[in-house]
């Protein structure tokens, strides 16, 4: 396949990727579509944002963070990318937090009501 056919695929790939997102499908097929779009059209911030969501859903936080960085370089005002980045950071912090045993719950003393 030549470059011409790849470029012609961009609208079709974009529509398929958007359809996946609308269905809430951020699985491996959606990820592959958006990875291909970011390769063919590296200035497509929507593809980077959708790719980040796919990575986030798969628990691949470093990949999600990299994709969001690309989206935000293209458009620092991309609110969806910014909120997804906050979610990535939140999950990274949760993953790093040492598991602490829950302190025993203090029993409340019943007070006599008069």
C-alpha positions, 0 to 999 in steps of 0.5 A: 500500500502506498502513502496515498491509500493510507491518507485516504483511510484517515477519514474512514479510520477516524469515523471507526474510532469515533464510533468505538468511543461513542459505544464506550469501546476502548478495547484492543480494536479501538486502540489499534485504530487510534494508534494507526491514526496517530501514525498517519496523522500525528497532529490529530489530537482526538486520536491521541486523546482516544488512544490515551483513554484506551490505554487508561482503560487497559491500565497502561498508565505510562502509555496513556500519559504519553498519548495525553502529552501528545494531545496537550502539546497540540492543544493545551486547552483540551479539557478532556485530555486534561481530565484524563491526565488527572485520572492517570495521575490519580491511578498512579498515586493509588498504585504507588500507595503502600497497602496499609492495614485498616485501623480497627474501628472504634466502637461507639459507646451507646449513650442513654437518651433521656 
